[in-house]
């Protein structure tokens, strides 16, 4: 089984936000946590309609990262869009 799929299955069965938070902070480096958090923030801003240029200035990220996020949000059945609009968040 694909290891990322295995982790996804395990996390989907856990109903403990604190445990999941600890898991991510245990398995990822501080830099990886920072990068994932930054990407999450930029896709949320894109979804709200904030311009790519404004996001570049606000988050100090490359246009390439923003463009990738934008493309993912535009895909049919975008996983990013579904998760951003998750009613339980």
Number of C-alpha atoms within 10 A of each C-alpha: 5 7 8 9 10 11 10 11 11 10 15 10 8 10 9 9 10 8 12 14 10 11 12 13 13 10 10 13 11 11 9 13 14 12 12 12 11 16 18 14 14 23 24 18 16 18 18 9 9 13 12 18 12 12 19 16 11 10 12 10 15 13 14 10 15 21 14 12 19 17 10 16 20 12 11 8 10 13 12 19 17 11 11 15 12 9 7 5 6
